[in-house]
Amino acid sequence: MKNLLVNAIAAAAVLAVPVAVADEGRDLFMKSDCITCHAIDKKMVGPTFKDVAAKYRGDKSAENRLVEKVVKGGSGVWGTAAELPHPNMKEDDIRTLVQWILAQ
């Protein structure tokens, strides 16, 4: 058990996000419909989260823009596939999810 905690803390440090955010972001992803079109490192309908993180690395406005994109939906950045809108998701949950995605 201690090793699991140490590994989780080390992984979060590498990701530069708190362990709680990393765990909560992953849990939100697993419970959401995002899993239908996205994966961490495997191209599906939408981009991989590693590709999203790489594209926006160092962009200080990325988090807010991606939160808005998840809420409103959109297309054209990654091809013709559309990001479906998620107006009923809590903004705090979306922000946690986006922080987790950007930390990949």
CNS distance restraints for C-alpha pairs under 8 A (distance, minus, plus):
assign (resid   1 and name CA) (resid   5 and name CA) 6.50 0.50 0.50
assign (resid   2 and name CA) (resid   6 and name CA) 6.22 0.50 0.50
assign (resid   3 and name CA) (resid   7 and name CA) 6.00 0.50 0.50
assign (resid   4 and name CA) (resid   8 and name CA) 6.08 0.50 0.50
assign (resid   5 and name CA) (resid   9 and name CA) 6.14 0.50 0.50
assign (resid   6 and name CA) (resid  10 and name CA) 6.10 0.50 0.50
assign (resid   7 and name CA) (resid  11 and name CA) 6.00 0.50 0.50
assign (resid   8 and name CA) (resid  12 and name CA) 6.16 0.50 0.50
assign (resid   8 and name CA) (resid  19 and name CA) 6.71 0.50 0.50
assign (resid   9 and name CA) (resid  13 and name CA) 6.18 0.50 0.50
assign (resid   9 and name CA) (resid  19 and name CA) 6.00 0.50 0.50
assign (resid  10 and name CA) (resid  14 and name CA) 6.32 0.50 0.50
assign (resid  11 and name CA) (resid  15 and name CA) 6.24 0.50 0.50
assign (resid  11 and name CA) (resid  19 and name CA) 7.99 0.50 0.50
assign (resid  12 and name CA) (resid  16 and name CA) 5.95 0.50 0.50
assign (resid  12 and name CA) (resid  17 and name CA) 5.49 0.50 0.50
assign (resid  12 and name CA) (resid  18 and name CA) 5.81 0.50 0.50
assign (resid  12 and name CA) (resid  19 and name CA) 5.10 0.50 0.50
assign (resid  12 and name CA) (resid  22 and name CA) 6.44 0.50 0.50
assign (resid  13 and name CA) (resid  17 and name CA) 6.45 0.50 0.50
assign (resid  13 and name CA) (resid  18 and name CA) 7.21 0.50 0.50
assign (resid  13 and name CA) (resid  19 and name CA) 7.87 0.50 0.50
assign (resid  15 and name CA) (resid 103 and name CA) 5.14 0.50 0.50
assign (resid  15 and name CA) (resid 104 and name CA) 6.52 0.50 0.50
assign (resid  16 and name CA) (resid 103 and name CA) 6.72 0.50 0.50
assign (resid  17 and name CA) (resid  21 and name CA) 6.35 0.50 0.50
assign (resid  17 and name CA) (resid  22 and name CA) 6.31 0.50 0.50
assign (resid  17 and name CA) (resid  99 and name CA) 7.84 0.50 0.50
assign (resid  17 and name CA) (resid 100 and name CA) 7.54 0.50 0.50
assign (resid  17 and name CA) (resid 103 and name CA) 6.87 0.50 0.50
assign (resid  18 and name CA) (resid  22 and name CA) 6.29 0.50 0.50
assign (resid  19 and name CA) (resid  23 and name CA) 6.07 0.50 0.50
assign (resid  20 and name CA) (resid  24 and name CA) 5.86 0.50 0.50
assign (resid  21 and name CA) (resid  25 and name CA) 5.71 0.50 0.50
assign (resid  21 and name CA) (resid  96 and name CA) 6.38 0.50 0.50
assign (resid  21 and name CA) (resid  99 and name CA) 7.75 0.50 0.50
assign (resid  21 and name CA) (resid 100 and name CA) 6.83 0.50 0.50
assign (resid  22 and name CA) (resid  26 and name CA) 6.18 0.50 0.50
assign (resid  22 and name CA) (resid 100 and name CA) 5.71 0.50 0.50
assign (resid  23 and name CA) (resid  27 and name CA) 6.11 0.50 0.50
assign (resid  24 and name CA) (resid  28 and name CA) 6.03 0.50 0.50
assign (resid  24 and name CA) (resid  96 and name CA) 7.20 0.50 0.50
assign (resid  24 and name CA) (resid  97 and name CA) 7.72 0.50 0.50
assign (resid  25 and name CA) (resid  29 and name CA) 6.20 0.50 0.50
assign (resid  25 and name CA) (resid  93 and name CA) 7.96 0.50 0.50
assign (resid  25 and name CA) (resid  96 and name CA) 5.52 0.50 0.50
assign (resid  25 and name CA) (resid  97 and name CA) 4.50 0.50 0.50
assign (resid  25 and name CA) (resid  98 and name CA) 7.72 0.50 0.50
assign (resid  25 and name CA) (resid  99 and name CA) 7.46 0.50 0.50
assign (resid  25 and name CA) (resid 100 and name CA) 5.14 0.50 0.50
assign (resid  25 and name CA) (resid 101 and name CA) 7.76 0.50 0.50
assign (resid  26 and name CA) (resid  30 and name CA) 6.22 0.50 0.50
assign (resid  26 and name CA) (resid  97 and name CA) 7.35 0.50 0.50
assign (resid  26 and name CA) (resid 100 and name CA) 7.06 0.50 0.50
assign (resid  27 and name CA) (resid  31 and name CA) 6.27 0.50 0.50
assign (resid  28 and name CA) (resid  32 and name CA) 6.00 0.50 0.50
assign (resid  28 and name CA) (resid  93 and name CA) 7.27 0.50 0.50
assign (resid  28 and name CA) (resid  97 and name CA) 6.47 0.50 0.50
assign (resid  29 and name CA) (resid  33 and name CA) 7.68 0.50 0.50
assign (resid  29 and name CA) (resid  34 and name CA) 6.23 0.50 0.50
assign (resid  29 and name CA) (resid  35 and name CA) 6.37 0.50 0.50
assign (resid  29 and name CA) (resid  97 and name CA) 6.78 0.50 0.50
assign (resid  30 and name CA) (resid  34 and name CA) 7.90 0.50 0.50
assign (resid  30 and name CA) (resid  35 and name CA) 6.37 0.50 0.50
assign (resid  31 and name CA) (resid  35 and name CA) 7.97 0.50 0.50
assign (resid  33 and name CA) (resid  37 and name CA) 7.85 0.50 0.50
assign (resid  34 and name CA) (resid  38 and name CA) 5.90 0.50 0.50
assign (resid  35 and name CA) (resid  39 and name CA) 6.42 0.50 0.50
assign (resid  37 and name CA) (resid  44 and name CA) 5.71 0.50 0.50
assign (resid  37 and name CA) (resid  45 and name CA) 4.83 0.50 0.50
assign (resid  37 and name CA) (resid  46 and name CA) 5.33 0.50 0.50
assign (resid  38 and name CA) (resid  42 and name CA) 7.77 0.50 0.50
assign (resid  38 and name CA) (resid  43 and name CA) 7.16 0.50 0.50
assign (resid  38 and name CA) (resid  44 and name CA) 5.78 0.50 0.50
assign (resid  38 and name CA) (resid  45 and name CA) 6.64 0.50 0.50
assign (resid  38 and name CA) (resid  46 and name CA) 5.35 0.50 0.50
assign (resid  38 and name CA) (resid  47 and name CA) 6.29 0.50 0.50
assign (resid  38 and name CA) (resid  48 and name CA) 5.87 0.50 0.50
assign (resid  38 and name CA) (resid  49 and name CA) 7.14 0.50 0.50
assign (resid  39 and name CA) (resid  43 and name CA) 6.78 0.50 0.50
assign (resid  39 and name CA) (resid  44 and name CA) 6.89 0.50 0.50
assign (resid  39 and name CA) (resid  47 and name CA) 7.72 0.50 0.50
assign (resid  39 and name CA) (resid  48 and name CA) 5.29 0.50 0.50
assign (resid  39 and name CA) (resid  49 and name CA) 6.31 0.50 0.50
assign (resid  40 and name CA) (resid  48 and name CA) 5.20 0.50 0.50
assign (resid  40 and name CA) (resid  49 and name CA) 4.63 0.50 0.50
assign (resid  40 and name CA) (resid  50 and name CA) 5.85 0.50 0.50
assign (resid  40 and name CA) (resid 104 and name CA) 7.53 0.50 0.50
assign (resid  41 and name CA) (resid  48 and name CA) 5.17 0.50 0.50
assign (resid  41 and name CA) (resid  49 and name CA) 6.45 0.50 0.50
assign (resid  41 and name CA) (resid  50 and name CA) 5.82 0.50 0.50
assign (resid  41 and name CA) (resid  51 and name CA) 7.80 0.50 0.50
assign (resid  42 and name CA) (resid  48 and name CA) 5.76 0.50 0.50
assign (resid  43 and name CA) (resid  47 and name CA) 5.76 0.50 0.50
assign (resid  43 and name CA) (resid  48 and name CA) 5.33 0.50 0.50
assign (resid  44 and name CA) (resid  48 and name CA) 7.30 0.50 0.50
assign (resid  45 and name CA) (resid  81 and name CA) 6.82 0.50 0.50
assign (resid  46 and name CA) (resid  78 and name CA) 7.28 0.50 0.50
assign (resid  46 and name CA) (resid  81 and name CA) 6.82 0.50 0.50
assign (resid  46 and name CA) (resid  83 and name CA) 7.75 0.50 0.50
assign (resid  47 and name CA) (resid  51 and name CA) 6.38 0.50 0.50
assign (resid  47 and name CA) (resid  52 and name CA) 6.70 0.50 0.50
assign (resid  47 and name CA) (resid  78 and name CA) 6.74 0.50 0.50
assign (resid  48 and name CA) (resid  52 and name CA) 6.41 0.50 0.50
assign (resid  49 and name CA) (resid  53 and name CA) 6.06 0.50 0.50
assign (resid  49 and name CA) (resid 101 and name CA) 5.51 0.50 0.50
assign (resid  49 and name CA) (resid 102 and name CA) 7.36 0.50 0.50
assign (resid  49 and name CA) (resid 104 and name CA) 6.51 0.50 0.50
assign (resid  50 and name CA) (resid  54 and name CA) 6.13 0.50 0.50
assign (resid  50 and name CA) (resid 101 and name CA) 7.42 0.50 0.50
assign (resid  50 and name CA) (resid 102 and name CA) 7.76 0.50 0.50
assign (resid  50 and name CA) (resid 104 and name CA) 5.23 0.50 0.50
assign (resid  51 and name CA) (resid  55 and name CA) 6.07 0.50 0.50
assign (resid  52 and name CA) (resid  56 and name CA) 6.31 0.50 0.50
assign (resid  52 and name CA) (resid 101 and name CA) 7.31 0.50 0.50
assign (resid  52 and name CA) (resid 102 and name CA) 6.81 0.50 0.50
assign (resid  53 and name CA) (resid  57 and name CA) 5.78 0.50 0.50
assign (resid  53 and name CA) (resid 101 and name CA) 6.32 0.50 0.50
assign (resid  53 and name CA) (resid 102 and name CA) 4.30 0.50 0.50
assign (resid  53 and name CA) (resid 103 and name CA) 6.42 0.50 0.50
assign (resid  53 and name CA) (resid 104 and name CA) 5.87 0.50 0.50
assign (resid  54 and name CA) (resid 102 and name CA) 7.87 0.50 0.50
assign (resid  56 and name CA) (resid  62 and name CA) 6.06 0.50 0.50
assign (resid  56 and name CA) (resid 102 and name CA) 7.40 0.50 0.50
assign (resid  57 and name CA) (resid 102 and name CA) 7.39 0.50 0.50
assign (resid  61 and name CA) (resid  65 and name CA) 6.32 0.50 0.50
assign (resid  62 and name CA) (resid  66 and name CA) 5.90 0.50 0.50
assign (resid  63 and name CA) (resid  67 and name CA) 6.13 0.50 0.50
assign (resid  63 and name CA) (resid  95 and name CA) 7.40 0.50 0.50
assign (resid  63 and name CA) (resid  98 and name CA) 6.46 0.50 0.50
assign (resid  63 and name CA) (resid  99 and name CA) 6.87 0.50 0.50
assign (resid  63 and name CA) (resid 102 and name CA) 7.80 0.50 0.50
assign (resid  64 and name CA) (resid  68 and name CA) 6.28 0.50 0.50
assign (resid  64 and name CA) (resid  95 and name CA) 8.00 0.50 0.50
assign (resid  65 and name CA) (resid  69 and name CA) 6.16 0.50 0.50
assign (resid  66 and name CA) (resid  70 and name CA) 6.14 0.50 0.50
assign (resid  66 and name CA) (resid  98 and name CA) 6.80 0.50 0.50
assign (resid  67 and name CA) (resid  71 and name CA) 6.34 0.50 0.50
assign (resid  67 and name CA) (resid  91 and name CA) 7.55 0.50 0.50
assign (resid  67 and name CA) (resid  94 and name CA) 6.08 0.50 0.50
assign (resid  67 and name CA) (resid  95 and name CA) 5.93 0.50 0.50
assign (resid  67 and name CA) (resid  98 and name CA) 6.55 0.50 0.50
assign (resid  68 and name CA) (resid  72 and name CA) 5.99 0.50 0.50
assign (resid  68 and name CA) (resid  73 and name CA) 7.81 0.50 0.50
assign (resid  69 and name CA) (resid  73 and name CA) 5.00 0.50 0.50
assign (resid  69 and name CA) (resid  74 and name CA) 6.29 0.50 0.50
assign (resid  69 and name CA) (resid  83 and name CA) 7.62 0.50 0.50
assign (resid  69 and name CA) (resid  85 and name CA) 7.60 0.50 0.50
assign (resid  70 and name CA) (resid  83 and name CA) 7.12 0.50 0.50
assign (resid  70 and name CA) (resid  84 and name CA) 7.41 0.50 0.50
assign (resid  70 and name CA) (resid  85 and name CA) 5.94 0.50 0.50
assign (resid  70 and name CA) (resid  86 and name CA) 5.94 0.50 0.50
assign (resid  70 and name CA) (resid  94 and name CA) 7.27 0.50 0.50
assign (resid  71 and name CA) (resid  85 and name CA) 5.23 0.50 0.50
assign (resid  71 and name CA) (resid  86 and name CA) 4.61 0.50 0.50
assign (resid  71 and name CA) (resid  87 and name CA) 4.93 0.50 0.50
assign (resid  71 and name CA) (resid  88 and name CA) 7.94 0.50 0.50
assign (resid  71 and name CA) (resid  89 and name CA) 7.43 0.50 0.50
assign (resid  71 and name CA) (resid  91 and name CA) 7.97 0.50 0.50
assign (resid  71 and name CA) (resid  94 and name CA) 7.97 0.50 0.50
assign (resid  72 and name CA) (resid  84 and name CA) 7.56 0.50 0.50
assign (resid  72 and name CA) (resid  85 and name CA) 4.60 0.50 0.50
assign (resid  72 and name CA) (resid  86 and name CA) 6.51 0.50 0.50
assign (resid  72 and name CA) (resid  87 and name CA) 6.58 0.50 0.50
assign (resid  73 and name CA) (resid  82 and name CA) 7.08 0.50 0.50
assign (resid  73 and name CA) (resid  83 and name CA) 4.78 0.50 0.50
assign (resid  73 and name CA) (resid  84 and name CA) 4.72 0.50 0.50
assign (resid  73 and name CA) (resid  85 and name CA) 3.89 0.50 0.50
assign (resid  73 and name CA) (resid  86 and name CA) 7.04 0.50 0.50
assign (resid  74 and name CA) (resid  82 and name CA) 5.56 0.50 0.50
assign (resid  74 and name CA) (resid  83 and name CA) 5.12 0.50 0.50
assign (resid  74 and name CA) (resid  84 and name CA) 6.84 0.50 0.50
assign (resid  74 and name CA) (resid  85 and name CA) 7.44 0.50 0.50
assign (resid  75 and name CA) (resid  79 and name CA) 7.02 0.50 0.50
assign (resid  75 and name CA) (resid  80 and name CA) 6.16 0.50 0.50
assign (resid  75 and name CA) (resid  81 and name CA) 6.20 0.50 0.50
assign (resid  75 and name CA) (resid  82 and name CA) 4.48 0.50 0.50
assign (resid  75 and name CA) (resid  83 and name CA) 5.99 0.50 0.50
assign (resid  76 and name CA) (resid  80 and name CA) 5.60 0.50 0.50
assign (resid  76 and name CA) (resid  81 and name CA) 7.50 0.50 0.50
assign (resid  76 and name CA) (resid  82 and name CA) 7.54 0.50 0.50
assign (resid  89 and name CA) (resid  93 and name CA) 6.93 0.50 0.50
assign (resid  89 and name CA) (resid  94 and name CA) 6.77 0.50 0.50
assign (resid  90 and name CA) (resid  94 and name CA) 6.35 0.50 0.50
assign (resid  91 and name CA) (resid  95 and name CA) 6.02 0.50 0.50
assign (resid  92 and name CA) (resid  96 and name CA) 6.20 0.50 0.50
assign (resid  93 and name CA) (resid  97 and name CA) 6.12 0.50 0.50
assign (resid  94 and name CA) (resid  98 and name CA) 6.04 0.50 0.50
assign (resid  95 and name CA) (resid  99 and name CA) 6.08 0.50 0.50
assign (resid  96 and name CA) (resid 100 and name CA) 6.23 0.50 0.50
assign (resid  97 and name CA) (resid 101 and name CA) 6.20 0.50 0.50
assign (resid  98 and name CA) (resid 102 and name CA) 6.08 0.50 0.50
assign (resid  99 and name CA) (resid 103 and name CA) 6.22 0.50 0.50
assign (resid 100 and name CA) (resid 104 and name CA) 6.79 0.50 0.50
